[in-house]
Amino acid sequence: EGGESGVVLGIYGDGDDQEVIDATKKCRTLVEAPVAAEWRVGAEIGEALRSGFMLNWTASDCSSCEGSGGKCGFDFRIYQFRCYCPDWPHAGSCAPAHYTSLVMKVAIAASGVGIAIVILIVYSIRKKSNIRKHMVWITGKREHSEAAQKIEGLISSRRYTYKDIKRMTNSFQEKLGQGGYGYVYKGKLRDGQPVAVKLLKKLKGDGEEFINEVASISRTSHVNVVSLLGFCFEGSKRALVYEFMPNGSLEKFIFKSNTSEASQQLSWETLYNISLGIAQGLEYLHRGCNARILHFDIKPHNILLDRNYCPKISDFGLAKICPREESIVSMLGARGTVGYIAPELVIRNIGGVSHKSDVYSYGMMVMEMVGGRKNFEVGVDRTSEIYFPHWIHRRLELQEELGLRGITNEEDEGIAKKMIIISLWCIQI
């Protein structure tokens, strides 16, 4: 307006995020619109808004609720189903009239007892400290949510306090990385062992991703699955303590954007051994545990490399645990990262969701390891872009030169062809 030029800035994040608040301080007008989570990285704002988003809710007890005279609903603050009754919202169905009357009587009696307790507390000043301890215990017990009970019942890993987490990371001094989940910091245990501390952002609902990650990884013990050394569950503060991987994620070794990174390029033999290790880790998750673990987010970013480039599968936030005898699992919505999600997770009429969804993601990842580039870029105009899996498949059919960088001899070319064929089998081209 008034002849002045303006700039439209699109930022993904929650309105409470400090980073978003700082970035928008000088904005004249703010417009908030919900978009799907997969658009948070490298998204074009127009395409993100046009694509819409998926809304999930739970309404499993509607018949029971409506049959008792209530109305089905969903409380987004606690992320749980609620039956809204004349007297009060209930978890399942409305209570019978005589039961409601009984509850009212008990509530009145409890109020009387509560008043008496308050009088006794005021009168008994000398016991003030003991009473405080008792009240703190009651409050702590309420905060000990179902999520905490689930975690403690499932794992034997050490539980740390938030103070311990701050001490081992030297007040979060060295950041290793970040993502939609939060931040990863380098730390050190009391015995000097280096660790990676994954500090989660403010969680919504009951912290399902946190429970998934802890419950899934605590069931595992395999050379190709990252080890969980401990966790922190203290109010809204939640963190996971993992073994430290000196070489970071596979992503930085296979996606080269400039020549200065060429010195970090891995040999074809190393790439093959990494792909083999990941496959062994996946087979263990699918067949080697008491319960089958489906990862649903296999991608280069979630593969960590130790000092000897031994791969470790990490980030079980989207994982699903199911009985080994179940070949097909039920899903409410798609899980994973765009570019690696199996088609059956998005298009339901082409087949059921199973552990083979991880196999598809693995195939797409191996294809990127071979090509040294993403199979396709999200949000990029692909009118002149060639889809890499189809391109490489065509070259194999015509027995043409692969044209891949880093191939210096027949042995390297043989390894590359083997990896390409395996990846094509996995994605069924």
Summary of the structure (lengths in Angstrom):
residues: 429
radius of gyration: 26.5
end to end distance: 53.5
largest distance: 92.8
contacts: 1140
relative contact order: 0.07
helix: 42%
strand: 15%
